[in-house]
Amino acid sequence: MKTDLSDVTFILLVRIDSIERLENILLVTNYLMDNFHTHIYIYEADKYCNHILQKTLKKKIRYQFVEDEDYILHKTKYYNQMANKVNTKFIAIWDADIIAEKKYILECVKRLRENKADMGIPYNGVCLNTSIPVRELFIKKKKIKILYKYKERMEILHHRSLVGGAVIMNKEKYIEAGLENELFYGWGDEDFNRFHQFRNRKFIIYRSKNILYHLSHPRNENSTYCNELQVYISKNELNRTYKSSCMELNQSHKNSL
């Protein structure tokens, strides 16, 4: 039975660089659509549009293609563009390869609706990488119970406590926090930066106690730091945000407008 999440828009940014990526985004969006009455907004950024994703998505999903010659996907820039086009009270930044349990998504939205949270993270910081065999079994069965059953065989995606991949926020608070810092270019620490932007402003962050699942796929230049300069910029910006007061963050945001 579907649950009403008509006040939430899930935004997903994707570049189809493998068949696994295509399969994963279809799995993720179908999972969301099968469980919720909600809004899904997809940006596909690439050199040209082959219309494959557009034609395979469910009709109710909002899709937009943007031509992008850059081999690095500038995630923060596109998330800001998408956020400015979202009209719902709540916005969810969702990775195109992520499955979160329905119960914990609803738990976060309930907190947001009751003004008991400004950001909801539907997992405890642990994200498990499914592995190719388990992913393939999930494709066949399309049951989240498959992921539960084989979670002991999965490896942890990252050994630090994560705060991204699946994040639901009050859109007004997200805007007040400054949206995404576009100095984060490509893969990096933008999720942690967003988390600290909320935390340092004393916004309420709620975490669920469940784990998150990452559907395996080949890893390329958009799944790691693109160069040493970007490592430096990413770490420097994250450190600045981490150490900034609410007043300093607000002044920095005003200066960037």
C-alpha positions as CSV (number, residue, x, y, z in Angstrom):
1,M,0.0,0.0,0.0
2,K,1.4,3.4,-1.0
3,T,1.8,6.1,1.6
4,D,1.2,9.8,0.9
5,L,4.5,11.8,0.5
6,S,3.0,14.4,-1.8
7,D,4.8,17.1,0.2
8,V,8.2,15.6,-0.6
9,T,10.2,15.8,-3.8
10,F,13.0,13.3,-4.3
11,I,15.8,14.8,-6.5
12,L,18.2,12.5,-8.3
13,L,21.2,13.5,-10.4
14,V,22.6,10.9,-12.8
15,R,25.0,10.3,-15.5
16,I,24.5,7.0,-17.2
17,D,28.1,5.7,-17.5
18,S,27.2,2.0,-17.4
19,I,24.3,-0.4,-17.8
20,E,24.4,-0.9,-14.0
21,R,23.8,2.8,-13.5
22,L,20.8,2.6,-15.7
23,E,19.4,-0.4,-14.0
24,N,20.0,1.1,-10.6
25,I,18.2,4.3,-11.2
26,L,15.2,2.4,-12.5
27,L,15.3,0.1,-9.4
28,V,15.5,3.1,-7.1
29,T,12.8,5.2,-8.7
30,N,10.5,2.2,-9.1
31,Y,11.0,1.4,-5.4
32,L,10.0,5.0,-4.4
33,M,7.0,5.1,-6.8
34,D,5.8,1.7,-5.7
35,N,5.8,2.7,-2.0
36,F,4.8,6.4,-2.0
37,H,2.5,8.9,-3.6
38,T,5.3,11.4,-4.1
39,H,7.3,13.5,-6.6
40,I,10.5,12.4,-8.3
41,Y,12.7,14.9,-10.2
42,I,15.6,13.5,-12.3
43,Y,18.4,15.5,-13.9
44,E,20.5,13.7,-16.4
45,A,23.7,15.5,-17.3
46,D,25.8,14.3,-20.2
47,K,27.4,15.2,-23.5
48,Y,24.2,14.3,-25.4
49,C,20.8,12.8,-24.8
50,N,20.2,9.3,-26.1
51,H,16.6,9.3,-24.6
52,I,17.1,5.8,-23.2
53,L,16.6,6.8,-19.5
54,Q,13.8,9.2,-20.4
55,K,11.9,6.5,-22.3
56,T,12.3,3.9,-19.5
57,L,11.3,6.0,-16.5
58,K,7.7,5.9,-15.3
59,K,5.5,8.6,-16.8
60,K,4.9,10.4,-13.6
61,I,8.6,11.1,-13.0
62,R,9.7,14.6,-13.9
63,Y,12.8,14.3,-16.1
64,Q,15.2,16.9,-17.5
65,F,18.3,16.6,-19.6
66,V,21.1,19.1,-19.4
67,E,24.0,19.1,-21.9
68,D,27.3,18.9,-20.1
69,E,30.7,18.4,-21.8
70,D,32.6,18.2,-18.5
71,Y,33.7,14.7,-17.7
72,I,33.4,15.5,-14.0
73,L,29.8,15.8,-12.8
74,H,29.4,19.0,-10.8
75,K,26.9,17.6,-8.4
76,T,26.5,20.7,-6.1
77,K,25.8,23.0,-9.0
78,Y,23.0,20.8,-10.4
79,Y,21.5,20.1,-6.9
80,N,21.1,23.9,-6.5
81,Q,19.5,24.2,-9.9
82,M,17.1,21.4,-9.1
83,A,16.3,22.6,-5.6
84,N,15.3,26.0,-7.0
85,K,12.7,24.2,-9.2
86,V,11.1,22.2,-6.4
87,N,7.8,23.4,-5.0
88,T,7.1,21.0,-2.2
89,K,7.7,21.8,1.5
90,F,10.3,19.0,1.8
91,I,13.1,18.0,-0.5
92,A,15.1,14.8,-0.5
93,I,18.6,14.5,-2.1
94,W,18.8,10.9,-3.1
95,D,21.6,9.0,-4.6
96,A,20.7,7.1,-7.8
97,D,22.0,3.8,-6.4
98,I,20.4,4.0,-2.9
99,I,17.7,1.9,-1.3
100,A,16.4,2.9,2.2
101,E,13.7,1.1,4.1
102,K,10.2,2.6,3.7
103,K,9.6,2.6,7.5
104,Y,12.6,4.9,8.1
105,I,11.8,7.2,5.3
106,L,8.4,7.7,6.8
107,E,9.9,8.1,10.3
108,C,12.0,11.0,9.0
109,V,9.1,12.7,7.2
110,K,6.9,12.4,10.3
111,R,9.6,14.3,12.3
112,L,9.9,17.0,9.6
113,R,6.1,17.4,9.4
114,E,5.8,17.8,13.2
115,N,8.7,20.4,13.1
116,K,10.7,18.0,15.3
117,A,13.5,17.9,12.7
118,D,14.8,20.1,9.9
119,M,16.9,17.3,8.3
120,G,16.1,13.7,8.4
121,I,18.6,11.0,7.6
122,P,16.9,7.6,7.3
123,Y,19.8,5.5,8.4
124,N,22.4,5.3,11.1
125,G,25.5,6.3,9.1
126,V,26.2,2.7,7.9
127,C,25.8,2.0,4.2
128,L,26.3,-1.5,2.9
129,N,27.5,-2.2,-0.7
130,T,25.2,-4.9,-2.0
131,S,27.8,-6.7,-4.2
132,I,27.0,-7.6,-7.8
133,P,25.4,-11.1,-7.0
134,V,23.0,-9.7,-4.4
135,R,22.2,-6.7,-6.6
136,E,21.3,-9.1,-9.4
137,L,19.1,-11.1,-7.1
138,F,17.4,-7.9,-6.0
139,I,16.8,-7.0,-9.7
140,K,15.1,-10.4,-10.2
141,K,13.0,-10.4,-7.0
142,K,12.5,-6.7,-6.5
143,K,12.0,-7.3,-2.8
144,I,13.8,-5.4,-0.1
145,K,13.8,-8.6,2.0
146,I,16.5,-9.9,-0.3
147,L,18.8,-7.1,1.0
148,Y,18.0,-7.9,4.6
149,K,18.6,-11.6,4.1
150,Y,22.1,-11.1,2.6
151,K,23.3,-8.1,4.5
152,E,25.9,-10.1,6.4
153,R,27.6,-10.8,3.1
154,M,27.9,-7.2,2.2
155,E,30.8,-4.9,2.8
156,I,30.6,-1.4,4.4
157,L,30.8,1.2,1.6
158,H,32.8,3.6,3.7
159,H,34.2,3.2,7.2
160,R,33.3,6.7,8.4
161,S,29.8,7.5,9.6
162,L,28.0,8.8,6.5
163,V,25.5,11.6,6.3
164,G,24.6,11.6,2.6
165,G,23.1,9.4,-0.1
166,A,19.6,9.7,1.4
167,V,18.7,13.0,3.1
168,I,15.3,14.6,3.5
169,M,15.1,18.3,4.5
170,N,12.7,21.2,5.1
171,K,13.3,23.2,1.9
172,E,13.1,26.6,3.7
173,K,15.8,25.5,6.1
174,Y,17.9,24.1,3.3
175,I,17.8,27.5,1.5
176,E,18.5,29.3,4.8
177,A,21.5,27.0,5.3
178,G,22.9,28.2,1.9
179,L,21.9,25.2,-0.3
180,E,25.0,23.4,-1.7
181,N,28.5,24.9,-1.7
182,E,29.5,24.8,-5.4
183,L,33.2,24.8,-4.6
184,F,32.7,21.1,-4.0
185,Y,33.2,19.9,-7.6
186,G,32.6,16.3,-8.5
187,W,32.8,13.5,-5.9
188,G,33.9,14.6,-2.4
189,D,32.7,15.9,1.0
190,E,29.6,17.9,0.0
191,D,27.4,15.6,2.1
192,F,29.4,16.3,5.2
193,N,29.5,20.0,4.4
194,R,25.7,20.1,4.1
195,F,25.4,18.3,7.4
196,H,27.6,20.8,9.2
197,Q,25.8,23.7,7.6
198,F,22.7,22.5,9.4
199,R,24.4,21.5,12.6
200,N,26.2,24.8,13.1
201,R,23.0,26.7,12.7
202,K,21.5,24.6,15.5
203,F,19.0,23.1,13.1
204,I,17.5,19.9,14.3
205,I,19.0,16.8,12.6
206,Y,17.2,13.4,13.1
207,R,18.8,10.1,12.4
208,S,17.1,6.7,12.0
209,K,18.6,3.6,13.5
210,N,18.6,1.5,10.3
211,I,21.2,0.8,7.7
212,L,21.3,2.0,4.0
213,Y,21.9,-0.1,0.9
214,H,24.1,0.9,-2.0
215,L,23.4,-1.0,-5.3
216,S,26.9,-1.9,-6.7
217,H,28.1,-0.5,-9.9
218,P,31.5,0.1,-11.7
219,R,33.3,3.0,-10.1
220,N,34.8,5.7,-12.4
221,E,36.0,9.3,-12.2
222,N,32.7,10.4,-10.7
223,S,33.0,8.0,-7.8
224,T,36.3,9.3,-6.4
225,Y,38.2,12.6,-6.1
226,C,39.0,14.0,-9.6
227,N,42.5,15.4,-8.7
228,E,44.7,16.6,-5.8
229,L,43.6,20.2,-6.1
230,Q,40.0,19.2,-5.6
231,V,41.0,17.1,-2.6
232,Y,42.6,20.2,-1.1
233,I,39.6,22.5,-1.9
234,S,37.1,19.9,-0.6
235,K,38.9,19.4,2.7
236,N,39.6,23.1,3.2
237,E,35.9,24.0,2.6
238,L,34.7,21.2,4.8
239,N,37.1,22.3,7.6
240,R,36.0,26.0,7.2
241,T,32.3,25.0,7.5
242,Y,33.0,22.7,10.5
243,K,34.7,25.5,12.4
244,S,32.3,28.3,11.5
245,S,29.7,29.7,13.8
246,C,26.1,30.3,12.7
247,M,26.8,34.0,12.3
248,E,29.9,33.3,10.1
249,L,28.0,30.9,8.0
250,N,25.2,33.3,7.4
251,Q,27.6,36.1,6.5
252,S,29.4,33.8,4.1
253,H,26.1,32.9,2.5
254,K,25.1,36.6,2.1
255,N,28.5,37.3,0.5
256,S,28.0,34.6,-2.1
257,L,24.6,35.9,-3.3
